Amino acid sequence: MFKKILVANRGEIACRVFRTAKKMGIATVAVYSDADARSPHVLMADEAVRLGPAPAADSYLKADLILLAARETGADCIHPGYGFLSERESFARACAEAGIAFVGPPPNAIAAMGDKIESKKLAKAAGVNVVPGYLGEIADTDAAVRIAAEIGFPVMMKASAGGGGKGMRLAWSEQDVRDGFEATKREGLASFGDDRVFIEKFIESPRHIEIQLLGDQHGNIVYLNERECSIQRRHQKVVEEAPSPFVTPAMRRAMGEQAVALARAVGYYSAGTVELIVSGADTTGESFYFLEMNTRLQVEHPVTEEITGLDLVEQMIRVAAGERLAFGQEDVRLDGWAIESRVYAEDPYRGFLPSIGRLVRYAPPPTTPVIASEATQSSAGPGRPGLLRSARNDDIGDTVRVRVDDGVAEGGEVSMFYDPMIAKLVTWAPTRAAAIDAQVAALDAFTIQGPGTNLHFLSALMQHPRFRSGEITTGFIAEEYPDGFHGAPASPALKTTLAAVAAVAAHAQVTRARLVDGQLGHVLSAPADWVARVDRHDHHVTIRDGRVTVDGTPLDATIGYTPGAPTAQVDGDDPLTVAIAKGRDGFTLTARGASHKVRVLPPHVAPYAAHLIEKVPPDLSKFLIAPMPGLLVRLDVAKGDRVEAGQPLAVVEAMKMENILRAEKSGTVAAVQAQEGDSLAVDQVILELE
């Protein structure tokens, strides 16, 4: 077994690999950029080596510096994580030439599957279903338009070396191709160093299903069930689950066997994933097509670990060391249901624009530790390493597990240089419904202050009736939130509970203030009447001897709150964590995917505050404003140009994604206040219309 492992990555995935390495008794080495000098993955490792400045091109993508760090620290293997160099054939070969084991597949398999055009040809030859499309090199936009028309709209334009949702554009018309082809080429070149683009038919009502593979260097390959990854935004996965609510046992077997056949065709070993697109409109479940093979560990691998009990990182390390898989296909289990939500630094209330900044407060929900189980290993027979179990968490019980994979800490910085993912929240339960409920509760208890996050949006997804039914496609978010996200709808029962929480908080603060002033202690049990205004509706709340009555009805729950505390706990049939922020004229209460401003007043004052003055925001429609920090890569107009509403005006690149900024209304450009190549701050004016 290896003595020392270097992880050629950062953040969450580096921490994930280090945890398993430490469990296996392997020493660890971190690498870091200047932006990550005090990051958790650096502090967690036994040794750490600086690579260079913050941009990935000057640090994490420098293969020669990573190999030098491995040699200088005596690391005998390198785990690439995901992203960066994880799917670079040249890096895997360089590791081999340096005598350092690469914890991943062989270079030839990376090369074969890393090129989306060539991989589809190989898949077809191996008997795998492929999506109809054009796999040749496309010369220019005119050629792309002609090819798309021949295939038939809608089509998907994809960067050949792309991945992670980058370098992809959906085109419903010729104009969409003309607008997006060059942008797809630029994204492919910027993110992957390859501007080739291919075009394929877009499967309508599609579901995104993927098969997790694991193979060793002795020809043994198994599939570890499937994951459903259909909840996506801009082709970036948001929620993943295992198993899929759509896949039948027969489909699972057919998909798995085709995935294994493809892996055998390229001599694959280590962990890998075959991604498939499935027509949700096909009731037979037979219309599934090969998309691509990811020759690395996937971001969403924890849900597979939760339902199989396998530590995939440990399996990868053991395979790289030459060990055989200690189990066969018949030993792979499917236990319960697991769901993963990706917590991103983005603002769903502003069109999911990237958000950066310092994590002023970062407090994940209580988790259930996942540990190696000697009992599980021994019961499974000798030579079956890498199995997992979960320690019991008395706050959660032993029928639900909560796991948070992250690589950040309170006080740390979410940087514009890297992927905006902050953490992965994973829940496991015996059933899908219970796993979803556990997600809702855990998201309520997840506190992040500083940059904007998608916590509210994730909670809204978990509560959405269509998601809970399992009737989902990759178009779910666009279809269900066509006008953007404005918070999860609150039920009347939730509003009643929030009114009670706000009144309890106000009562506790008044009581505390009286005690500090030296008044008599009997005020603790004195009756108190309040009016709590939630979403412009008044609720009459009475607090007497610790009991709460709302609108004349006793609250069938207990509210736990301490003055000054950031949360209240509501214990009843539907336990609830409510985040509380005190303002000048009331509270902001956050729960179940939305924030609610609640004003609490004594009954004799409430009638006089019926009409609160609301500030009207200024009209900024004549300005083109940078919605996020980023680089102005293209400016399409000049002073004096006439523009129409909806016309593209500029392109801003942020967190490795291009964002097209369009005119909100028609007009003439009066002034241009930024130039191509400028680094923009959020809300910086780019141009002004007359």
Disulfide bonds with the S-S distance in Angstrom:
none
